[in-house]
Amino acid sequence: MAEEKMEVMLTAKQIEGRIKELAEEISEDYRGRKILVIGVLKGAVIFLSDLVRHLTIPVEIDFIAVSSYGADTNSSGVVRILKDLEQSITDKDVLIVEDIIDTGLTLTYLYENLLRRGPKSLKVVTLLDKPDRRQVSFNPDYCGFKIPDRFVIGYGLDFDEDYRHLADLRVLEP
Ligand code: 5GP
């Protein structure tokens, strides 16, 4: 389907405004500290790059990749690390940056995995949260928008690797 025909759920401007607010809150909470921001590839790349540019504290950046659903829009529940971090997170203030929390399975796995590596602190920021679809309870420390149970694409989120580059967040009808 042509992208301009897909319903817009959040405009680029709405997203930008909310990211500035999140960055202010995060900068305030970590004032006087340096954080290691961990982006979950690939969906969080665009969110991360916009978020860090509004932070007013020192930041290091690393990335981790976990298995995604591929062309299937339903969660398989199986999570694997496809690409690990390049550095140790022991004794660091770590902030995981995720695009969307759906069933909660991915972040529950990732959070527990990273916690075992001994960070000084470990928090999560997600741009989007679909609380209706939770299979395991997981509450992010910071959330951009709570959204209804619809499959969204754009602003970093894909369907089978397409649409990540779209500036607005749009709904992909089944
Ligand atoms: P969870 O493990 O919480 O079910 O899923 C998290 C991952 O599922 C996200 O990082 C994302 O890759 C994918 N996902 C969940 N909902 C959506 C959606 O509405 N759109 C897209 N593009 N990906 C989604």
Backbone and ligand atoms as CSV (ligand in chain L), in Angstrom:
chain,resi,resn,atom,element,x,y,z
A,1,MET,N,N,0.844,-1.189,0.000
A,1,MET,CA,C,0.000,0.000,0.000
A,1,MET,C,C,0.886,1.249,0.000
A,2,ALA,N,N,0.452,2.262,-0.751
A,2,ALA,CA,C,1.237,3.500,-0.786
A,2,ALA,C,C,1.234,4.134,0.598
A,3,GLU,N,N,2.414,4.584,1.036
A,3,GLU,CA,C,2.533,5.032,2.433
A,3,GLU,C,C,1.650,6.235,2.757
A,4,GLU,N,N,1.439,7.104,1.742
A,4,GLU,CA,C,0.633,8.299,2.035
A,4,GLU,C,C,-0.840,7.969,2.288
A,5,LYS,N,N,-1.243,6.733,1.933
A,5,LYS,CA,C,-2.639,6.321,2.192
A,5,LYS,C,C,-2.802,5.689,3.571
A,6,MET,N,N,-1.700,5.405,4.215
A,6,MET,CA,C,-1.797,4.764,5.538
A,6,MET,C,C,-2.101,5.818,6.601
A,7,GLU,N,N,-2.981,5.454,7.513
A,7,GLU,CA,C,-3.399,6.387,8.564
A,7,GLU,C,C,-2.199,6.818,9.430
A,8,VAL,N,N,-2.135,8.107,9.704
A,8,VAL,CA,C,-1.074,8.617,10.584
A,8,VAL,C,C,-1.539,8.496,12.036
A,9,MET,N,N,-0.746,7.805,12.855
A,9,MET,CA,C,-1.096,7.726,14.283
A,9,MET,C,C,-0.440,8.864,15.057
A,10,LEU,N,N,0.840,9.144,14.740
A,10,LEU,CA,C,1.543,10.252,15.392
A,10,LEU,C,C,2.358,10.983,14.325
A,11,THR,N,N,2.246,12.293,14.285
A,11,THR,CA,C,3.019,13.043,13.296
A,11,THR,C,C,4.461,13.208,13.785
A,12,ALA,N,N,5.340,13.498,12.842
A,12,ALA,CA,C,6.750,13.732,13.177
A,12,ALA,C,C,6.862,14.849,14.214
A,13,LYS,N,N,6.005,15.847,14.092
A,13,LYS,CA,C,6.043,16.985,15.012
A,13,LYS,C,C,5.631,16.568,16.436
A,14,GLN,N,N,4.582,15.754,16.530
A,14,GLN,CA,C,4.170,15.254,17.862
A,14,GLN,C,C,5.297,14.437,18.495
A,15,ILE,N,N,5.926,13.603,17.686
A,15,ILE,CA,C,7.009,12.754,18.202
A,15,ILE,C,C,8.168,13.628,18.681
A,16,GLU,N,N,8.511,14.609,17.873
A,16,GLU,CA,C,9.633,15.496,18.215
A,16,GLU,C,C,9.369,16.220,19.546
A,17,GLY,N,N,8.151,16.718,19.700
A,17,GLY,CA,C,7.801,17.440,20.928
A,17,GLY,C,C,7.908,16.562,22.162
A,18,ARG,N,N,7.415,15.344,22.042
A,18,ARG,CA,C,7.445,14.421,23.185
A,18,ARG,C,C,8.874,13.983,23.504
A,19,ILE,N,N,9.695,13.820,22.469
A,19,ILE,CA,C,11.088,13.409,22.710
A,19,ILE,C,C,11.843,14.505,23.473
A,20,LYS,N,N,11.550,15.750,23.164
A,20,LYS,CA,C,12.199,16.847,23.906
A,20,LYS,C,C,11.818,16.779,25.384
A,21,GLU,N,N,10.547,16.485,25.664
A,21,GLU,CA,C,10.110,16.375,27.064
A,21,GLU,C,C,10.815,15.205,27.758
A,22,LEU,N,N,10.878,14.067,27.060
A,22,LEU,CA,C,11.542,12.892,27.650
A,22,LEU,C,C,13.011,13.201,27.944
A,23,ALA,N,N,13.669,13.884,27.006
A,23,ALA,CA,C,15.092,14.197,27.164
A,23,ALA,C,C,15.308,15.122,28.361
A,24,GLU,N,N,14.392,16.042,28.558
A,24,GLU,CA,C,14.501,16.947,29.722
A,24,GLU,C,C,14.381,16.165,31.018
A,25,GLU,N,N,13.389,15.267,31.056
A,25,GLU,CA,C,13.156,14.471,32.265
A,25,GLU,C,C,14.364,13.572,32.561
A,26,ILE,N,N,14.882,12.945,31.528
A,26,ILE,CA,C,16.029,12.041,31.702
A,26,ILE,C,C,17.259,12.832,32.142
A,27,SER,N,N,17.505,13.977,31.507
A,27,SER,CA,C,18.673,14.806,31.858
A,27,SER,C,C,18.593,15.250,33.313
A,28,GLU,N,N,17.393,15.568,33.766
A,28,GLU,CA,C,17.191,16.009,35.146
A,28,GLU,C,C,17.451,14.841,36.113
A,29,ASP,N,N,16.890,13.668,35.794
A,29,ASP,CA,C,17.044,12.511,36.678
A,29,ASP,C,C,18.502,12.063,36.820
A,30,TYR,N,N,19.279,12.238,35.769
A,30,TYR,CA,C,20.678,11.770,35.798
A,30,TYR,C,C,21.663,12.938,35.955
A,31,ARG,N,N,21.191,14.072,36.417
A,31,ARG,CA,C,22.051,15.263,36.479
A,31,ARG,C,C,23.363,14.968,37.213
A,32,GLY,N,N,24.499,15.404,36.648
A,32,GLY,CA,C,25.798,15.188,37.275
A,32,GLY,C,C,26.387,13.815,36.995
A,33,ARG,N,N,25.659,12.994,36.210
A,33,ARG,CA,C,26.164,11.655,35.888
A,33,ARG,C,C,26.295,11.506,34.374
A,34,LYS,N,N,27.056,10.460,33.999
A,34,LYS,CA,C,27.187,10.133,32.577
A,34,LYS,C,C,26.403,8.854,32.342
A,35,ILE,N,N,25.687,8.745,31.239
A,35,ILE,CA,C,24.943,7.507,31.009
A,35,ILE,C,C,25.429,6.786,29.753
A,36,LEU,N,N,25.250,5.483,29.803
A,36,LEU,CA,C,25.487,4.663,28.611
A,36,LEU,C,C,24.116,4.316,28.044
A,37,VAL,N,N,23.870,4.829,26.846
A,37,VAL,CA,C,22.596,4.608,26.185
A,37,VAL,C,C,22.750,3.390,25.270
A,38,ILE,N,N,21.866,2.412,25.448
A,38,ILE,CA,C,21.941,1.198,24.619
A,38,ILE,C,C,20.728,1.137,23.710
A,39,GLY,N,N,20.960,1.285,22.432
A,39,GLY,CA,C,19.876,1.226,21.452
A,39,GLY,C,C,19.620,-0.205,21.036
A,40,VAL,N,N,18.342,-0.565,20.977
A,40,VAL,CA,C,17.975,-1.910,20.529
A,40,VAL,C,C,17.736,-1.840,19.019
A,41,LEU,N,N,18.655,-2.485,18.279
A,41,LEU,CA,C,18.588,-2.439,16.804
A,41,LEU,C,C,17.416,-3.261,16.290
A,42,LYS,N,N,16.841,-2.889,15.132
A,42,LYS,CA,C,17.165,-1.659,14.436
A,42,LYS,C,C,16.127,-0.590,14.721
A,43,GLY,N,N,14.996,-1.016,15.277
A,43,GLY,CA,C,13.837,-0.127,15.394
A,43,GLY,C,C,14.084,1.148,16.177
A,44,ALA,N,N,15.012,1.093,17.162
A,44,ALA,CA,C,15.186,2.250,18.055
A,44,ALA,C,C,16.207,3.261,17.540
A,45,VAL,N,N,16.790,3.003,16.377
A,45,VAL,CA,C,17.897,3.844,15.907
A,45,VAL,C,C,17.486,5.303,15.724
A,46,ILE,N,N,16.339,5.522,15.128
A,46,ILE,CA,C,15.925,6.901,14.839
A,46,ILE,C,C,15.504,7.602,16.130
A,47,PHE,N,N,14.786,6.894,16.981
A,47,PHE,CA,C,14.412,7.440,18.285
A,47,PHE,C,C,15.662,7.793,19.085
A,48,LEU,N,N,16.622,6.875,19.135
A,48,LEU,CA,C,17.847,7.122,19.900
A,48,LEU,C,C,18.572,8.353,19.379
A,49,SER,N,N,18.686,8.460,18.052
A,49,SER,CA,C,19.481,9.585,17.532
A,49,SER,C,C,18.795,10.917,17.792
A,50,ASP,N,N,17.473,10.946,17.811
A,50,ASP,CA,C,16.784,12.192,18.164
A,50,ASP,C,C,16.866,12.456,19.663
A,51,LEU,N,N,16.703,11.405,20.459
A,51,LEU,CA,C,16.709,11.568,21.926
A,51,LEU,C,C,18.057,12.103,22.429
A,52,VAL,N,N,19.151,11.471,22.008
A,52,VAL,CA,C,20.456,11.851,22.578
A,52,VAL,C,C,20.829,13.291,22.235
A,53,ARG,N,N,20.320,13.789,21.114
A,53,ARG,CA,C,20.672,15.169,20.739
A,53,ARG,C,C,19.974,16.201,21.609
A,54,HIS,N,N,18.985,15.765,22.375
A,54,HIS,CA,C,18.321,16.688,23.301
A,54,HIS,C,C,18.758,16.474,24.747
A,55,LEU,N,N,19.626,15.492,25.004
A,55,LEU,CA,C,20.094,15.270,26.372
A,55,LEU,C,C,21.157,16.317,26.712
A,56,THR,N,N,21.174,16.740,27.962
A,56,THR,CA,C,22.147,17.762,28.371
A,56,THR,C,C,23.170,17.186,29.349
A,57,ILE,N,N,23.290,15.854,29.377
A,57,ILE,CA,C,24.272,15.168,30.226
A,57,ILE,C,C,25.221,14.412,29.303
A,58,PRO,N,N,26.415,14.039,29.789
A,58,PRO,CA,C,27.333,13.274,28.941
A,58,PRO,C,C,26.765,11.879,28.635
A,59,VAL,N,N,26.978,11.440,27.405
A,59,VAL,CA,C,26.356,10.193,26.939
A,59,VAL,C,C,27.373,9.347,26.179
A,60,GLU,N,N,27.329,8.042,26.425
A,60,GLU,CA,C,28.020,7.088,25.549
A,60,GLU,C,C,26.930,6.276,24.861
A,61,ILE,N,N,27.243,5.760,23.675
A,61,ILE,CA,C,26.224,5.026,22.915
A,61,ILE,C,C,26.744,3.648,22.535
A,62,ASP,N,N,25.893,2.635,22.698
A,62,ASP,CA,C,26.210,1.298,22.191
A,62,ASP,C,C,24.907,0.692,21.665
A,63,PHE,N,N,25.039,-0.420,20.966
A,63,PHE,CA,C,23.844,-1.039,20.373
A,63,PHE,C,C,23.831,-2.532,20.649
A,64,ILE,N,N,22.620,-3.067,20.717
A,64,ILE,CA,C,22.454,-4.510,20.854
A,64,ILE,C,C,21.352,-4.908,19.872
A,65,ALA,N,N,21.469,-6.084,19.306
A,65,ALA,CA,C,20.406,-6.542,18.395
A,65,ALA,C,C,19.839,-7.843,18.918
A,66,VAL,N,N,18.526,-7.910,18.987
A,66,VAL,CA,C,17.863,-9.145,19.397
A,66,VAL,C,C,16.984,-9.621,18.254
A,67,SER,N,N,16.638,-10.901,18.287
A,67,SER,CA,C,15.845,-11.456,17.197
A,67,SER,C,C,14.486,-10.760,17.136
A,68,SER,N,N,14.032,-10.491,15.930
A,68,SER,CA,C,12.722,-9.845,15.771
A,68,SER,C,C,11.791,-10.820,15.064
A,69,TYR,N,N,10.611,-10.319,14.710
A,69,TYR,CA,C,9.607,-11.249,14.168
A,69,TYR,C,C,9.758,-11.504,12.665
A,70,GLY,N,N,10.679,-10.790,12.007
A,70,GLY,CA,C,10.769,-10.928,10.552
A,70,GLY,C,C,9.499,-10.455,9.898
A,71,ALA,N,N,8.955,-11.245,8.997
A,71,ALA,CA,C,7.746,-10.825,8.270
A,71,ALA,C,C,6.473,-11.162,9.037
A,72,ASP,N,N,6.611,-11.728,10.220
A,72,ASP,CA,C,5.447,-12.116,11.018
A,72,ASP,C,C,5.162,-11.001,12.028
A,73,THR,N,N,3.937,-10.505,12.067
A,73,THR,CA,C,3.650,-9.389,12.985
A,73,THR,C,C,3.220,-9.882,14.362
A,74,ASN,N,N,3.245,-11.197,14.592
A,74,ASN,CA,C,2.948,-11.706,15.932
A,74,ASN,C,C,4.213,-12.172,16.623
A,75,SER,N,N,4.299,-11.888,17.913
A,75,SER,CA,C,5.509,-12.248,18.646
A,75,SER,C,C,5.630,-13.765,18.782
A,76,SER,N,N,6.813,-14.276,18.490
A,76,SER,CA,C,7.036,-15.714,18.647
A,76,SER,C,C,7.352,-16.047,20.096
A,77,GLY,N,N,7.782,-15.050,20.861
A,77,GLY,CA,C,8.150,-15.297,22.252
A,77,GLY,C,C,9.583,-15.777,22.403
A,78,VAL,N,N,10.251,-16.042,21.291
A,78,VAL,CA,C,11.635,-16.507,21.355
A,78,VAL,C,C,12.566,-15.322,21.131
A,79,VAL,N,N,13.456,-15.071,22.087
A,79,VAL,CA,C,14.364,-13.930,21.973
A,79,VAL,C,C,15.808,-14.427,22.010
A,80,ARG,N,N,16.610,-13.933,21.083
A,80,ARG,CA,C,18.040,-14.282,21.041
A,80,ARG,C,C,18.831,-13.010,20.828
A,81,ILE,N,N,20.081,-12.974,21.323
A,81,ILE,CA,C,20.947,-11.831,21.012
A,81,ILE,C,C,21.649,-12.101,19.689
A,82,LEU,N,N,21.434,-11.215,18.724
A,82,LEU,CA,C,22.048,-11.366,17.398
A,82,LEU,C,C,23.360,-10.596,17.315
A,83,LYS,N,N,23.425,-9.470,18.045
A,83,LYS,CA,C,24.665,-8.679,18.109
A,83,LYS,C,C,24.769,-8.134,19.522
A,84,ASP,N,N,25.911,-8.422,20.169
A,84,ASP,CA,C,26.039,-7.994,21.562
A,84,ASP,C,C,26.708,-6.626,21.649
A,85,LEU,N,N,26.741,-6.088,22.871
A,85,LEU,CA,C,27.381,-4.796,23.121
A,85,LEU,C,C,28.877,-4.897,22.853
A,86,GLU,N,N,29.490,-3.732,22.615
A,86,GLU,CA,C,30.932,-3.726,22.370
A,86,GLU,C,C,31.710,-3.464,23.648
A,87,GLN,N,N,31.017,-3.167,24.737
A,87,GLN,CA,C,31.724,-2.813,25.969
A,87,GLN,C,C,31.038,-3.425,27.185
A,88,SER,N,N,31.786,-3.393,28.287
A,88,SER,CA,C,31.229,-3.849,29.563
A,88,SER,C,C,30.311,-2.762,30.111
A,89,ILE,N,N,29.236,-3.181,30.784
A,89,ILE,CA,C,28.332,-2.183,31.382
A,89,ILE,C,C,28.452,-2.192,32.906
A,90,THR,N,N,29.387,-2.969,33.420
A,90,THR,CA,C,29.566,-3.075,34.865
A,90,THR,C,C,29.829,-1.699,35.470
A,91,ASP,N,N,29.087,-1.383,36.531
A,91,ASP,CA,C,29.232,-0.111,37.268
A,91,ASP,C,C,28.851,1.129,36.453
A,92,LYS,N,N,28.129,0.958,35.382
A,92,LYS,CA,C,27.702,2.123,34.590
A,92,LYS,C,C,26.213,2.385,34.786
A,93,ASP,N,N,25.820,3.642,34.604
A,93,ASP,CA,C,24.403,3.994,34.580
A,93,ASP,C,C,23.912,3.750,33.158
A,94,VAL,N,N,23.053,2.753,33.016
A,94,VAL,CA,C,22.665,2.283,31.686
A,94,VAL,C,C,21.194,2.581,31.417
A,95,LEU,N,N,20.937,3.092,30.227
A,95,LEU,CA,C,19.560,3.364,29.805
A,95,LEU,C,C,19.307,2.611,28.499
A,96,ILE,N,N,18.392,1.650,28.549
A,96,ILE,CA,C,18.020,0.910,27.333
A,96,ILE,C,C,17.021,1.761,26.554
A,97,VAL,N,N,17.266,1.902,25.249
A,97,VAL,CA,C,16.360,2.684,24.403
A,97,VAL,C,C,15.660,1.732,23.432
A,98,GLU,N,N,14.336,1.635,23.568
A,98,GLU,CA,C,13.557,0.691,22.758
A,98,GLU,C,C,12.519,1.466,21.947
A,99,ASP,N,N,12.136,0.913,20.811
A,99,ASP,CA,C,11.118,1.581,19.989
A,99,ASP,C,C,9.713,1.337,20.531
A,100,ILE,N,N,9.403,0.074,20.842
A,100,ILE,CA,C,8.033,-0.241,21.240
A,100,ILE,C,C,8.014,-1.461,22.159
A,101,ILE,N,N,7.168,-1.420,23.166
A,101,ILE,CA,C,6.945,-2.601,24.007
A,101,ILE,C,C,5.549,-3.123,23.690
A,102,ASP,N,N,5.495,-4.397,23.376
A,102,ASP,CA,C,4.250,-5.013,22.925
A,102,ASP,C,C,3.884,-6.109,23.934
A,103,THR,N,N,4.314,-7.335,23.702
A,103,THR,CA,C,4.056,-8.396,24.677
A,103,THR,C,C,4.904,-8.217,25.941
A,104,GLY,N,N,6.044,-7.527,25.807
A,104,GLY,CA,C,6.965,-7.354,26.933
A,104,GLY,C,C,8.050,-8.421,26.975
A,105,LEU,N,N,7.964,-9.397,26.081
A,105,LEU,CA,C,8.912,-10.527,26.121
A,105,LEU,C,C,10.341,-10.082,25.807
A,106,THR,N,N,10.503,-9.234,24.796
A,106,THR,CA,C,11.848,-8.815,24.379
A,106,THR,C,C,12.549,-8.081,25.520
A,107,LEU,N,N,11.870,-7.099,26.089
A,107,LEU,CA,C,12.524,-6.289,27.117
A,107,LEU,C,C,12.725,-7.047,28.418
A,108,THR,N,N,11.810,-7.937,28.734
A,108,THR,CA,C,11.996,-8.739,29.947
A,108,THR,C,C,13.284,-9.550,29.821
A,109,TYR,N,N,13.473,-10.151,28.657
A,109,TYR,CA,C,14.691,-10.935,28.410
A,109,TYR,C,C,15.925,-10.037,28.463
A,110,LEU,N,N,15.859,-8.923,27.748
A,110,LEU,CA,C,17.020,-8.030,27.640
A,110,LEU,C,C,17.369,-7.427,28.992
A,111,TYR,N,N,16.357,-6.992,29.716
A,111,TYR,CA,C,16.578,-6.366,31.018
A,111,TYR,C,C,17.285,-7.344,31.955
A,112,GLU,N,N,16.793,-8.576,32.004
A,112,GLU,CA,C,17.394,-9.557,32.915
A,112,GLU,C,C,18.809,-9.910,32.469
A,113,ASN,N,N,19.013,-10.005,31.168
A,113,ASN,CA,C,20.341,-10.303,30.636
A,113,ASN,C,C,21.333,-9.207,31.024
A,114,LEU,N,N,20.940,-7.943,30.847
A,114,LEU,CA,C,21.848,-6.830,31.131
A,114,LEU,C,C,22.057,-6.648,32.632
A,115,LEU,N,N,21.026,-6.931,33.410
A,115,LEU,CA,C,21.138,-6.799,34.862
A,115,LEU,C,C,22.211,-7.744,35.421
A,116,ARG,N,N,22.307,-8.920,34.825
A,116,ARG,CA,C,23.304,-9.904,35.281
A,116,ARG,C,C,24.737,-9.420,35.050
A,117,ARG,N,N,24.906,-8.385,34.198
A,117,ARG,CA,C,26.258,-7.878,33.916
A,117,ARG,C,C,26.702,-6.810,34.925
A,118,GLY,N,N,25.871,-6.522,35.900
A,118,GLY,CA,C,26.268,-5.654,37.013
A,118,GLY,C,C,26.338,-4.165,36.733
A,119,PRO,N,N,25.352,-3.570,36.044
A,119,PRO,CA,C,25.379,-2.117,35.880
A,119,PRO,C,C,25.129,-1.434,37.222
A,120,LYS,N,N,25.565,-0.154,37.331
A,120,LYS,CA,C,25.278,0.605,38.556
A,120,LYS,C,C,23.769,0.844,38.642
A,121,SER,N,N,23.171,1.167,37.498
A,121,SER,CA,C,21.715,1.304,37.430
A,121,SER,C,C,21.266,0.895,36.032
A,122,LEU,N,N,20.007,0.491,35.924
A,122,LEU,CA,C,19.483,0.045,34.627
A,122,LEU,C,C,18.042,0.516,34.478
A,123,LYS,N,N,17.829,1.383,33.487
A,123,LYS,CA,C,16.476,1.885,33.247
A,123,LYS,C,C,16.125,1.692,31.772
A,124,VAL,N,N,14.850,1.888,31.476
A,124,VAL,CA,C,14.348,1.682,30.113
A,124,VAL,C,C,13.533,2.881,29.669
A,125,VAL,N,N,13.819,3.357,28.466
A,125,VAL,CA,C,12.932,4.336,27.832
A,125,VAL,C,C,12.407,3.713,26.545
A,126,THR,N,N,11.091,3.787,26.378
A,126,THR,CA,C,10.500,3.322,25.125
A,126,THR,C,C,9.719,4.463,24.499
A,127,LEU,N,N,9.777,4.555,23.192
A,127,LEU,CA,C,8.990,5.593,22.528
A,127,LEU,C,C,7.508,5.242,22.614
A,128,LEU,N,N,7.203,3.949,22.375
A,128,LEU,CA,C,5.802,3.521,22.286
A,128,LEU,C,C,5.542,2.349,23.219
A,129,ASP,N,N,4.322,2.294,23.722
A,129,ASP,CA,C,3.929,1.178,24.579
A,129,ASP,C,C,2.522,0.743,24.179
A,130,LYS,N,N,2.370,-0.573,23.933
A,130,LYS,CA,C,1.043,-1.134,23.638
A,130,LYS,C,C,0.636,-2.001,24.824
A,131,PRO,N,N,0.146,-1.406,25.908
A,131,PRO,CA,C,-0.099,-2.175,27.144
A,131,PRO,C,C,-1.139,-3.278,26.991
A,132,ASP,N,N,-2.061,-3.138,26.024
A,132,ASP,CA,C,-3.123,-4.143,25.848
A,132,ASP,C,C,-2.582,-5.526,25.490
A,133,ARG,N,N,-1.385,-5.584,24.925
A,133,ARG,CA,C,-0.883,-6.856,24.399
A,133,ARG,C,C,0.109,-7.558,25.330
A,134,ARG,N,N,0.298,-7.042,26.538
A,134,ARG,CA,C,1.297,-7.623,27.442
A,134,ARG,C,C,1.046,-9.088,27.752
A,135,GLN,N,N,2.115,-9.894,27.638
A,135,GLN,CA,C,2.059,-11.290,28.109
A,135,GLN,C,C,2.814,-11.431,29.415
A,136,VAL,N,N,3.840,-10.566,29.592
A,136,VAL,CA,C,4.569,-10.535,30.870
A,136,VAL,C,C,4.603,-9.087,31.326
A,137,SER,N,N,4.440,-8.882,32.617
A,137,SER,CA,C,4.370,-7.510,33.114
A,137,SER,C,C,5.729,-6.830,32.969
A,138,PHE,N,N,5.742,-5.688,32.317
A,138,PHE,CA,C,6.988,-4.908,32.215
A,138,PHE,C,C,6.613,-3.438,32.125
A,139,ASN,N,N,7.135,-2.642,33.058
A,139,ASN,CA,C,6.839,-1.210,33.055
A,139,ASN,C,C,8.103,-0.412,32.774
A,140,PRO,N,N,8.127,0.319,31.656
A,140,PRO,CA,C,9.311,1.132,31.356
A,140,PRO,C,C,9.411,2.316,32.325
A,141,ASP,N,N,10.632,2.804,32.539
A,141,ASP,CA,C,10.820,3.970,33.411
A,141,ASP,C,C,10.341,5.246,32.721
A,142,TYR,N,N,10.513,5.302,31.406
A,142,TYR,CA,C,10.072,6.461,30.629
A,142,TYR,C,C,9.347,5.952,29.383
A,143,CYS,N,N,8.231,6.596,29.063
A,143,CYS,CA,C,7.458,6.165,27.887
A,143,CYS,C,C,6.991,7.398,27.108
A,144,GLY,N,N,7.197,7.354,25.795
A,144,GLY,CA,C,6.760,8.477,24.959
A,144,GLY,C,C,5.248,8.521,24.816
A,145,PHE,N,N,4.681,7.442,24.295
A,145,PHE,CA,C,3.244,7.393,24.038
A,145,PHE,C,C,2.704,6.002,24.322
A,146,LYS,N,N,1.554,5.936,24.988
A,146,LYS,CA,C,0.807,4.667,25.060
A,146,LYS,C,C,-0.100,4.637,23.845
A,147,ILE,N,N,-0.075,3.545,23.096
A,147,ILE,CA,C,-0.872,3.490,21.869
A,147,ILE,C,C,-1.775,2.253,21.877
A,148,PRO,N,N,-2.867,2.291,21.095
A,148,PRO,CA,C,-3.751,1.121,21.036
A,148,PRO,C,C,-3.106,-0.041,20.286
A,149,ASP,N,N,-3.766,-1.186,20.346
A,149,ASP,CA,C,-3.228,-2.403,19.749
A,149,ASP,C,C,-3.400,-2.412,18.231
A,150,ARG,N,N,-2.511,-1.696,17.575
A,150,ARG,CA,C,-2.499,-1.705,16.106
A,150,ARG,C,C,-1.047,-1.804,15.673
A,151,PHE,N,N,-0.797,-2.399,14.510
A,151,PHE,CA,C,0.585,-2.571,14.058
A,151,PHE,C,C,1.047,-1.288,13.373
A,152,VAL,N,N,2.087,-0.682,13.939
A,152,VAL,CA,C,2.539,0.618,13.431
A,152,VAL,C,C,3.893,0.503,12.742
A,153,ILE,N,N,4.093,1.408,11.790
A,153,ILE,CA,C,5.360,1.447,11.047
A,153,ILE,C,C,5.792,2.908,10.892
A,154,GLY,N,N,7.053,3.093,10.535
A,154,GLY,CA,C,7.605,4.443,10.372
A,154,GLY,C,C,8.383,4.855,11.608
A,155,TYR,N,N,9.121,5.953,11.500
A,155,TYR,CA,C,9.968,6.460,12.584
A,155,TYR,C,C,10.832,5.326,13.189
A,156,GLY,N,N,11.439,4.539,12.303
A,156,GLY,CA,C,12.329,3.460,12.733
A,156,GLY,C,C,11.686,2.083,12.743
A,157,LEU,N,N,10.350,2.041,12.837
A,157,LEU,CA,C,9.681,0.735,12.904
A,157,LEU,C,C,9.381,0.218,11.498
A,158,ASP,N,N,9.560,-1.086,11.337
A,158,ASP,CA,C,9.451,-1.674,9.995
A,158,ASP,C,C,8.318,-2.688,9.902
A,159,PHE,N,N,8.032,-3.033,8.660
A,159,PHE,CA,C,7.352,-4.296,8.381
A,159,PHE,C,C,8.210,-4.984,7.339
A,160,ASP,N,N,8.830,-6.108,7.725
A,160,ASP,CA,C,9.714,-6.836,6.820
A,160,ASP,C,C,10.772,-5.902,6.212
A,161,GLU,N,N,11.331,-5.037,7.054
A,161,GLU,CA,C,12.421,-4.098,6.729
A,161,GLU,C,C,12.001,-2.882,5.901
A,162,ASP,N,N,10.732,-2.797,5.532
A,162,ASP,CA,C,10.270,-1.592,4.827
A,162,ASP,C,C,9.754,-0.555,5.817
A,163,TYR,N,N,9.654,0.664,5.350
A,163,TYR,CA,C,8.976,1.801,6.024
A,163,TYR,C,C,9.720,2.455,7.187
A,164,ARG,N,N,10.910,1.979,7.540
A,164,ARG,CA,C,11.595,2.558,8.706
A,164,ARG,C,C,11.858,4.050,8.535
A,165,HIS,N,N,12.029,4.482,7.301
A,165,HIS,CA,C,12.460,5.861,7.032
A,165,HIS,C,C,11.324,6.880,7.100
A,166,LEU,N,N,10.085,6.432,7.212
A,166,LEU,CA,C,8.971,7.385,7.211
A,166,LEU,C,C,9.034,8.278,8.453
A,167,ALA,N,N,8.759,9.564,8.273
A,167,ALA,CA,C,8.896,10.515,9.383
A,167,ALA,C,C,7.755,10.401,10.381
A,168,ASP,N,N,6.539,10.117,9.885
A,168,ASP,CA,C,5.381,9.955,10.774
A,168,ASP,C,C,5.245,8.488,11.179
A,169,LEU,N,N,4.544,8.257,12.291
A,169,LEU,CA,C,4.209,6.886,12.684
A,169,LEU,C,C,2.853,6.566,12.079
A,170,ARG,N,N,2.787,5.486,11.297
A,170,ARG,CA,C,1.549,5.152,10.591
A,170,ARG,C,C,1.060,3.757,10.948
A,171,VAL,N,N,-0.213,3.503,10.627
A,171,VAL,CA,C,-0.818,2.222,10.937
A,171,VAL,C,C,-0.779,1.329,9.694
A,172,LEU,N,N,-0.271,0.113,9.856
A,172,LEU,CA,C,-0.278,-0.854,8.764
A,172,LEU,C,C,-1.489,-1.756,8.959
A,173,GLU,N,N,-2.461,-1.650,8.081
A,173,GLU,CA,C,-3.656,-2.483,8.228
A,173,GLU,C,C,-3.309,-3.913,7.836
A,174,PRO,N,N,-3.902,-4.904,8.519
A,174,PRO,CA,C,-3.585,-6.296,8.203
A,174,PRO,C,C,-4.059,-6.680,6.801
L,1,5GP,P1,P,7.596,-7.532,22.440
L,1,5GP,O1,O,8.665,-8.516,22.750
L,1,5GP,O2,O,7.359,-6.508,23.509
L,1,5GP,O3,O,6.328,-8.225,22.015
L,1,5GP,O4,O,8.000,-6.821,21.117
L,1,5GP,C1,C,8.913,-5.833,20.984
L,1,5GP,C2,C,9.352,-5.774,19.532
L,1,5GP,O5,O,8.295,-6.198,18.644
L,1,5GP,C3,C,9.651,-4.365,19.118
L,1,5GP,O6,O,10.985,-4.034,19.389
L,1,5GP,C4,C,9.332,-4.405,17.630
L,1,5GP,O7,O,10.438,-4.864,16.907
L,1,5GP,C5,C,8.232,-5.416,17.497
L,1,5GP,N1,N,6.892,-4.799,17.438
L,1,5GP,C6,C,5.908,-4.894,18.351
L,1,5GP,N2,N,4.820,-4.190,17.988
L,1,5GP,C7,C,5.136,-3.625,16.809
L,1,5GP,C8,C,4.419,-2.754,15.910
L,1,5GP,O8,O,3.266,-2.322,16.117
L,1,5GP,N3,N,5.099,-2.385,14.798
L,1,5GP,C9,C,6.358,-2.818,14.507
L,1,5GP,N4,N,6.897,-2.393,13.369
L,1,5GP,N5,N,7.052,-3.622,15.320
L,1,5GP,C10,C,6.447,-4.023,16.461
